[in-house]
Structures are given as C-alpha cells and as structure tokens.
Amino acid sequence: MKKQREGVLVENPDRRLSEQQIKLIDATSKELLQDPGLLCYNQDVTQLFKDAGAELEETEGATRVRLGSDLVEKALQTAPSTVVLGARNPDNRLVLDSSEPRVRFVSGSETNIWLEVDFDAAGNPQFTRRNGSIARLKDAAHLAENLPNLDSFIRCVNIRDESVTPENKDVNKLLASLNNITKHVQAGLTNLGALDDVVRMGEIIAGGEKAFEDNPIISFITCVIKSPLQVVEDTAAKLMAIARKRVPVVISSSPMAGTTAAFDEFGMVAQINAEILAGITIAQLISPGTPVLYGSVPVRSRLDTLEDMYGAPEFNHYNISCAQMARFYGVPSYSTANVGDNDRPGIQTTAEKMLTLMAVPRSGAQYVHYAFGLLDRTSMFCPEQAVLDDAHIGMVKYTMSRPRISEDLQKGVLDTVREVMQTSHKTYMYHLPMPTKEDIYICYPLENEEGGALKAAHEKYNQILDASRNPLPEAVQNDIRSNVPGVLEETLQ
C-alpha cells in the first residue's frame, strides 16, 4: 500500500438509497441533462460539447446544450476510480479509492472573518472579528498541521492584505499554506492567469515535474455549474485549463434546497448529480483520465431568510445519498459535514455540527470537508472551534472504528472475568487497558475547571502557535522567489 494518512475505514457504510432508487436517480439526472439540458455561458465549452455530438439550441444570452447519456457514460469510464492527493510529507498523502469507504476529514471554505477568542479577568469569553490576512492563513495552516485528526487542508482564510492583488493572490495563498503545513493543500483558483505559476510552484516544492505528477501536493476546487444547470463562464474556463494539466480537481456543486434546487430529496439529489456529471464530462472531454472528485455540497434554505442552512436533518439525507451516487459511478466522493449555523462556539454550534458529523461520514465518503473551525455557516473561521472540532472528530473516528472481537481475544476475555470474580472488590479497575496505539478516552479531551472546553481549546491553540514550524527548505524558497512571479516576502517569513 502506498504511504498515506489512515483516516478511518467504515466497515458497513450507511445507505439511504436502494439499488433501484440509485438507478432511478441516475436515469432522472441523465434525462435532466437532455431536457431541459444545460444553459452554457462559455463558448469553448459549448464548442467542446458540440464536437462531442451534443445537441445545441441558441437562446438569449446562452446556448442550451443537451447531453446524451452515452456521452456522460463515456466520460465516467475515463474518470479514475482512485485519486491521489499528494503532500510535502509523503506519509500525509491521501489515496482516495472510490471502492474503499475510508474517510478523511478536511478543513474548508474561504472565510473573510477570523473570530478571535480571549477571556476577561472573570474568565468570560470575549469574541472579536478580524479580517483574513496572510499572517492568519499561515497560523491556520500551522494549526492544521498540528491537529491530529485533520487529514488535508483546504485553505480556510481569505487573504485581504493591501499587498495582495488579483494577480498575485493565488500564488501567495497557496504558498502561505504550503510553507506551514506538510499535508495536502487544496484551494479554488481565483485568477486563471495564475495557474501556470501555481503549478510551477507545486513542481518546485514536489521536486520536479514528474515528482509533482506522482505526488500532486496541491489540487483545485471548481464550482463549474451554477445551480440550476448553468455552466459558468469563468469557472468553466478554469476547469478546462486545470484538466489540461491533469491536476486533481473537485467538480463541486452546491445547490440550495428551496431556492436553487428542489426541497425534496429526490429532486435535490437528481439535480446536483446531473450538475456534477456535467462537470465530470467537461473535464474528461478535455483530457480523458483527469483525476476528479465528485464534489457534492448540497444545502437547504432557511425558509424565513432564504440563507443557506447546514444544521438541518435534510442536510444528512442529501449528503448520504450523494455519497452513494459517487460510489455507484466509481468516483471518489468529496462530501460535507460538521458545519454550524451559529456564529460562535457553544452548545447550539456543537449540536448542529454533531448532527451531521455523526451521520455523513458513516456514508463512507472519502473526503469530508468543511469539518474544522467554521462558524456562521461557512463565513467565519475560529481556531478554537477548529481545536474543538478536532477533538470531536477524534471521538467520531473512534466511534466508527472496527469492533475488536475475534477468536484470538476470547481467552483473554474469559481469563479477565474469571480473575475479577476471584477478587473481593469485583471491579475491573486493575484491568484498564494500558496506553496503546488506539485512543482511549479517559475523559473528555478538552477540559478546564475555570473556562470549560472553550478555555481548554484556547490554551491548546496557543500552545500550537508556540510550537516550532516546518517551513520549506531555504533552497526551495529561493527557487520559488526566482521562478514564480508575485511572491510576497511576508508569505515566506
């Protein structure tokens, strides 16, 4: 087996859909891609579909594209069933096998707000909103490096420094991350013109073009379809360019039930599935074999404000069903869990997050993002919340672990019970497991007598901030300075 982060293997993934229901959704999605079809706002994609045999119909401002099911099926046949996400440290790479329900937990979302937590003299928490910056992104990556249950890093802080421009943003947001973490780094591409520079930087860090191909330390997210069923001009161009370079890419779709998608599970899953299939088809038409992830991010609308809503039961239904569809097509699943709608740490946030965290990963989705530190849906990042989330994810992973029941353990069980029954105290206190490779939860992992779990998380975050970092070697940094335009010194400091 290739070196990789272990994650957690789900023995018997939860299923909502029967085999018949999966085939019904598949048929419905493919019918949607024919009628009403896609509204395409990118002329290159329109031509790509035309050359592949799709039917076209001109409409006002866009071209209606009707995809035949044979075209989609051909694309699915060339999409790899296993996608490797590399890392600076090879032990941190991820091998996402669509046939293996091995779950990894990932950060996510480009938040503009960093929620700073402090405590007054009486021990009461104080919350201050800060703008995202290079320095805070570097701290977030360093924190992620030291959270044991975080398996991959989607940069979670938008850099808004005065020195950041549309032209240099991509290079610096990825470099700030890579210089502070040895796990995989993933992000959306802000500026198509920066793609060559970003890939060149990845090749320098990985050790060359071939090394980057074997160990792609960065990957991308593309929201190529605007729900419902509209191909976006700029994101489609980015997907095409990324596919030509054959860098791993997430085909992400995020319709909102009740506004940009149907509220019912059948309607939602059929539509998002159609949208993701359309994105996969574009990538495979450009470059067959491009490594893609089935990026389902279905949410529902609050019916009073029409904002997106993550802490709702339907969210679980949508995501579990989408994970099954990804498995049906043999494409690794990029899924969503552990998002809270509240804007600060607390019992409401924990309840909302745990509602999805205890459900969606049990579907066996290979890559669960948005799982660390997000508040106020996906608009705010809080490092203390990330520490809390890491503790809770550790408990969830242990909950999903395999039962340790086998014939070779039977004698030990019998011997222990018989020995205890011979004692006067009749307790097992002298038979507690010694520390082993497996986690043993002696108590709740974050406790502080004065400030509770939040204070304990605050203290742990500060300890991590003080821990030594593992930056890129000086020679690599100098190579990047010489060969990648737009690098800011504050990114490397």
Secondary structure, 3 states (H helix, E strand, C coil): CCCCCCCEECCCCCCCCCHHHHHHHHHHHHHHHHCCCEEECCHHHHHHHHHCCCEEEEECCEEEEECCHHHHHHHHHHCCCEEEECCCCHHHCEEEECCCCEEEEECCCCECEEEEEEECCCCCEEEEEEECCHHHHHHHHHHHHCCCCCCEEECCECCCCCCCCCCCHHHHHHHHHHCCCCCEEEEECCCHHHHHHHHHHHHHHHCCHHHHHHCCCEEEEECCEECCCEECHHHHHHHHHHHHHCCCEEEEECCEECCCECCCHHHHHHHHHHHHHHHHHHHHHHCCCCCEEEEECCEEECCCCCCEECCCHHHHHHHHHHHHHHHHHCCCEEEECCCCCCCCCCHHHHHHHHHHHCCHHHHCCCEEECCCCEECCCCEECHHHHHHHHHHHHHHHHHCCCCCCCHHHHHHHHHHHHHHHCCCCCCCHHHCCCCCCCCCCCCCCCCCCCCHHHHHHHHHHHHHHHCCCCCCCHHHHHHHHHHCCCCCHHHHC
